[in-house]
Amino acid sequence: MVTPNEKWLSIPKTVRAQLRRNVWCAHCGGGVEIVSYVIKEDRAGILLEGKCATCGNDVARVIETDE
C-alpha cells in the first residue's frame, strides 16, 4: 500500500512547489502558499492541510491522483 507521503513525493519537485504556492485562502480571497502542512489520505488522492503563509488561516488542498 502506498502512503499519502509516498504519493506526494512521487509528484515532481517543481510541480509540488507549484501546488504548495496555489492554495485557496478564504480570508485572503485568493491563491496563497500553504505552510506547516500535513499530508493525509483523501478519496480523490491526497490532502494537504496547513496554514496560509500570508494570514495564518487554516487552508487545505486536495490533489487528485490516479490511485
ABEGO torsion letter per residue (X at the ends): XBBAAAAAAABBAAAAAAAAABBBBAAAGBBBBBBGBBBBBBAAEBBBBBBBAAAGBBBBBBBBBAX
